Protein backbone atom coordinates (compact mmCIF):
# COMPACT_ATOMS: atom_id res chain seq x y z
CA UNK A 1 0.00 0.00 0.00
CA UNK A 2 1.15 3.51 -0.73
CA UNK A 3 0.54 6.62 1.34
CA UNK A 4 0.18 10.35 1.05
CA UNK A 5 2.11 13.11 2.81
CA UNK A 6 0.19 16.31 3.52
CA UNK A 7 2.12 19.42 4.54
CA UNK A 8 0.30 22.41 5.99
CA UNK A 9 2.04 25.63 4.95
CA UNK A 10 -0.19 27.96 6.94
CA UNK A 11 -3.56 28.08 8.67
CA UNK A 12 -6.51 27.15 6.47
CA UNK A 13 -8.89 30.12 6.16
CA UNK A 14 -12.61 29.61 6.81
CA UNK A 15 -15.51 30.79 4.64
CA UNK A 16 -13.16 31.56 1.76
CA UNK A 17 -13.04 30.14 -1.77
CA UNK A 18 -9.88 28.06 -2.25
CA UNK A 19 -8.36 26.53 -5.38
CA UNK A 20 -7.15 22.93 -5.67
CA UNK A 21 -4.72 22.10 -8.47
CA UNK A 22 -2.98 18.88 -9.50
CA UNK A 23 0.40 18.61 -11.18
CA UNK A 24 -0.09 16.16 -14.05
CA UNK A 25 3.54 15.04 -13.93
CA UNK A 26 4.06 14.45 -10.20
CA UNK A 27 0.48 13.98 -8.97
CA UNK A 28 1.05 16.61 -6.29
CA UNK A 29 -2.14 18.36 -5.13
CA UNK A 30 -1.88 21.97 -3.95
CA UNK A 31 -4.54 23.89 -2.05
CA UNK A 32 -4.00 27.61 -2.40
CA UNK A 33 -5.28 31.15 -2.52
CA UNK A 34 -4.02 33.95 -4.69
CA UNK A 35 -1.31 34.78 -2.14
CA UNK A 36 0.25 31.33 -2.11
CA UNK A 37 -0.05 27.66 -1.13
CA UNK A 38 -1.92 26.58 1.99
CA UNK A 39 -1.33 22.81 1.85
CA UNK A 40 0.30 20.23 -0.39
CA UNK A 41 -0.42 16.51 -0.77
CA UNK A 42 2.37 14.35 -2.19
CA UNK A 43 2.06 10.63 -3.01
CA UNK A 44 4.53 8.45 -1.09
CA UNK A 45 6.72 6.10 -3.13
CA UNK A 46 5.02 2.69 -3.05
CA UNK A 47 8.47 1.03 -2.97
CA UNK A 48 9.37 2.54 0.40
CA UNK A 49 9.04 0.26 3.44
CA UNK A 50 5.75 0.66 5.28
CA UNK A 51 5.93 2.09 8.82
CA UNK A 52 5.62 -0.31 11.73
CA UNK A 53 2.32 -0.09 13.64
CA UNK A 54 2.21 0.65 17.35
CA UNK A 55 1.83 -2.45 19.52
CA UNK A 56 -1.92 -2.88 20.16
CA UNK A 57 -3.90 -2.83 23.40
CA UNK A 58 -7.38 -4.19 24.08
CA UNK A 59 -10.46 -1.94 23.85
CA UNK A 60 -10.82 -2.26 27.63
CA UNK A 61 -7.24 -1.01 28.16
CA UNK A 62 -7.80 1.83 25.70
CA UNK A 63 -11.03 2.84 27.41
CA UNK A 64 -9.30 2.86 30.80
CA UNK A 65 -6.47 5.01 29.39
CA UNK A 66 -9.02 7.58 28.17
CA UNK A 67 -9.94 8.33 31.78
CA UNK A 68 -6.59 10.15 32.10
CA UNK A 69 -7.00 12.25 28.92
CA UNK A 70 -5.08 15.49 29.55
CA UNK A 71 -7.69 17.41 27.55
CA UNK A 72 -10.24 17.02 30.34
CA UNK A 73 -8.30 19.71 32.23
CA UNK A 74 -9.52 23.31 32.26
CA UNK A 75 -6.45 24.56 30.34
CA UNK A 76 -7.33 22.56 27.18
CA UNK A 77 -7.27 24.99 24.20
CA UNK A 78 -8.92 22.50 21.81
CA UNK A 79 -12.32 21.87 23.38
CA UNK A 80 -14.07 22.47 20.03
CA UNK A 81 -11.69 20.34 17.94
CA UNK A 82 -13.63 18.03 15.60
CA UNK A 83 -11.46 15.07 16.61
CA UNK A 84 -10.66 15.48 20.31
CA UNK A 85 -12.95 18.30 21.41
CA UNK A 86 -14.61 17.63 24.74
CA UNK A 87 -17.26 20.21 23.85
CA UNK A 88 -18.44 18.22 20.83
CA UNK A 89 -21.65 16.16 21.09
CA UNK A 90 -21.95 12.59 19.81
CA UNK A 91 -22.36 12.78 16.03
CA UNK A 92 -20.90 16.31 15.90
CA UNK A 93 -17.29 15.19 16.35
CA UNK A 94 -15.19 12.06 16.75
CA UNK A 95 -14.79 12.47 20.54
CA UNK A 96 -11.39 10.77 20.72
CA UNK A 97 -9.92 11.23 24.20
CA UNK A 98 -6.47 9.55 24.21
CA UNK A 99 -4.89 9.03 27.62
CA UNK A 100 -1.36 7.83 28.35
CA UNK A 101 -0.94 4.13 29.08
CA UNK A 102 0.31 3.38 32.58
CA UNK A 103 3.06 1.03 31.36
CA UNK A 104 4.03 3.09 28.27
CA UNK A 105 4.56 6.77 29.14
CA UNK A 106 5.21 7.67 25.49
CA UNK A 107 2.00 6.05 24.19
CA UNK A 108 -1.67 6.92 24.55
CA UNK A 109 -4.84 5.09 23.58
CA UNK A 110 -8.58 5.52 23.19
CA UNK A 111 -11.60 3.77 21.73
CA UNK A 112 -13.28 5.18 18.63
CA UNK A 113 -16.75 3.91 17.74
CA UNK A 114 -17.44 5.62 14.39
CA UNK A 115 -20.85 7.27 14.17
CA UNK A 116 -23.20 6.23 11.33
CA UNK A 117 -23.17 9.81 10.03
CA UNK A 118 -19.54 9.30 8.96
CA UNK A 119 -20.31 6.60 6.39
CA UNK A 120 -19.21 7.45 2.85
CA UNK A 121 -22.19 7.96 0.48
CA UNK A 122 -23.11 4.80 -1.40
CA UNK A 123 -21.06 2.55 0.90
CA UNK A 124 -21.33 0.85 4.28
CA UNK A 125 -17.92 1.99 5.55
CA UNK A 126 -16.52 5.14 7.13
CA UNK A 127 -15.30 7.78 4.67
CA UNK A 128 -11.48 7.93 4.44
CA UNK A 129 -11.28 11.59 5.47
CA UNK A 130 -12.60 10.65 8.90
CA UNK A 131 -9.99 7.90 9.21
CA UNK A 132 -7.35 10.54 8.50
CA UNK A 133 -8.94 12.73 11.18
CA UNK A 134 -8.84 9.90 13.72
CA UNK A 135 -5.10 9.47 13.05
CA UNK A 136 -4.45 13.14 13.85
CA UNK A 137 -4.90 14.29 17.45
CA UNK A 138 -3.82 11.16 19.39
CA UNK A 139 -0.26 11.79 18.19
CA UNK A 140 -0.24 15.42 19.29
CA UNK A 141 -1.57 14.60 22.75
CA UNK A 142 1.56 12.55 23.51
CA UNK A 143 3.47 15.84 23.73
CA UNK A 144 0.95 18.40 25.01
CA UNK A 145 0.43 19.70 28.52
CA UNK A 146 -0.48 22.91 30.30
CA UNK A 147 2.72 24.60 29.08
CA UNK A 148 3.02 23.12 25.58
CA UNK A 149 0.48 23.32 22.77
CA UNK A 150 1.35 22.00 19.31
CA UNK A 151 -0.05 22.43 15.80
CA UNK A 152 0.10 19.85 13.03
CA UNK A 153 2.68 20.61 10.35
CA UNK A 154 2.91 17.40 8.32
CA UNK A 155 1.29 13.96 8.27
CA UNK A 156 1.98 10.89 6.18
CA UNK A 157 -0.92 8.43 6.34
CA UNK A 158 -1.51 4.92 5.05
CA UNK A 159 -5.10 3.66 5.01
CA UNK A 160 -5.37 -0.10 4.53
CA UNK A 161 -9.05 -0.72 5.34
CA UNK A 162 -12.04 1.45 6.21
CA UNK A 163 -13.86 0.67 9.46
CA UNK A 164 -17.60 0.14 9.80
CA UNK A 165 -19.93 2.34 11.85
CA UNK A 166 -20.87 1.46 15.42
CA UNK A 167 -17.96 -0.97 15.75
CA UNK A 168 -15.35 -0.09 18.41
CA UNK A 169 -11.87 0.61 17.06
CA UNK A 170 -8.70 1.36 19.05
CA UNK A 171 -6.51 4.36 18.23
CA UNK A 172 -2.99 4.65 19.64
CA UNK A 173 -0.55 7.56 19.55
CA UNK A 174 3.17 7.37 20.26
CA UNK A 175 5.77 10.08 20.85
CA UNK A 176 8.81 9.38 18.68
CA UNK A 177 11.00 12.31 19.71
CA UNK A 178 11.54 16.05 19.88
CA UNK A 179 13.84 18.47 18.11
CA UNK A 180 13.50 22.01 19.40
CA UNK A 181 9.94 23.12 18.68
CA UNK A 182 9.24 20.00 16.58
CA UNK A 183 7.43 16.97 18.00
CA UNK A 184 7.54 13.69 16.05
CA UNK A 185 4.71 11.19 16.59
CA UNK A 186 2.97 8.16 15.11
CA UNK A 187 -0.59 6.85 15.29
CA UNK A 188 -2.21 3.51 14.48
CA UNK A 189 -5.87 2.60 14.05
CA UNK A 190 -6.99 -0.96 14.80
CA UNK A 191 -10.42 -2.09 13.60
CA UNK A 192 -13.00 -4.04 15.60
CA UNK A 193 -11.28 -7.31 14.64
CA UNK A 194 -7.92 -6.11 15.95
CA UNK A 195 -6.41 -5.62 12.50
CA UNK A 196 -4.32 -2.59 11.49
CA UNK A 197 -6.67 -0.38 9.49
CA UNK A 198 -4.45 2.69 9.14
CA UNK A 199 -1.18 4.19 10.32
CA UNK A 200 0.35 7.66 10.21
CA UNK A 201 3.43 9.61 11.22
CA UNK A 202 3.32 13.31 12.03
CA UNK A 203 5.44 16.38 12.64
CA UNK A 204 3.96 18.91 15.07
CA UNK A 205 5.17 22.44 15.73
CA UNK A 206 5.05 24.28 19.04
CA UNK A 207 4.21 27.95 18.28
CA UNK A 208 6.76 30.55 19.30
CA UNK A 209 6.00 32.15 22.63
GIZISUL-V991168 format. One record per backbone hydrogen bond with DSSP energy under -0.5 kcal/mol. CO is the residue of the C=O (numbers start at 1). NH is the residue of the N-H. If there is no record, write none. Layout:
BEGIN
<<CO & NH> <CO & NH>>
END
This chain:
BEGIN
<<3 & 44> <4 & 6> <4 & 157> <5 & 42> <6 & 155> <7 & 9> <7 & 40> <11 & 13> <19 & 32> <21 & 30> <22 & 24> <23 & 27> <28 & 23> <29 & 41> <30 & 21> <30 & 32> <31 & 38> <31 & 39> <32 & 19> <33 & 36> <36 & 33> <38 & 9> <38 & 10> <39 & 31> <40 & 7> <41 & 29> <42 & 5> <45 & 48> <58 & 62> <59 & 63> <60 & 64> <61 & 65> <62 & 66> <63 & 67> <64 & 67> <65 & 68> <66 & 69> <69 & 72> <70 & 73> <73 & 76> <78 & 81> <79 & 87> <81 & 85> <82 & 94> <82 & 95> <83 & 96> <85 & 88> <89 & 92> <93 & 91> <95 & 97> <99 & 109> <101 & 104> <104 & 101> <104 & 107> <106 & 175> <107 & 101> <108 & 173> <109 & 99> <110 & 171> <112 & 114> <112 & 169> <114 & 166> <115 & 118> <116 & 119> <118 & 127> <120 & 123> <124 & 165> <125 & 120> <127 & 130> <127 & 131> <128 & 132> <129 & 133> <130 & 134> <131 & 135> <133 & 136> <133 & 137> <136 & 139> <136 & 140> <137 & 141> <139 & 142> <140 & 143> <145 & 148> <148 & 145> <151 & 205> <153 & 8> <154 & 203> <155 & 6> <155 & 157> <156 & 201> <157 & 4> <158 & 160> <158 & 199> <163 & 126> <164 & 167> <167 & 114> <169 & 112> <170 & 190> <171 & 110> <172 & 188> <173 & 108> <174 & 176> <174 & 186> <177 & 184> <179 & 182> <181 & 206> <182 & 179> <183 & 204> <184 & 176> <184 & 177> <185 & 202> <186 & 174> <187 & 200> <188 & 172> <188 & 190> <189 & 197> <189 & 198> <190 & 170> <191 & 194> <195 & 191> <195 & 197> <197 & 160> <197 & 161> <198 & 189> <199 & 158> <200 & 187> <201 & 156> <202 & 185> <203 & 153> <203 & 154> <204 & 183> <205 & 151> <205 & 207>>
END
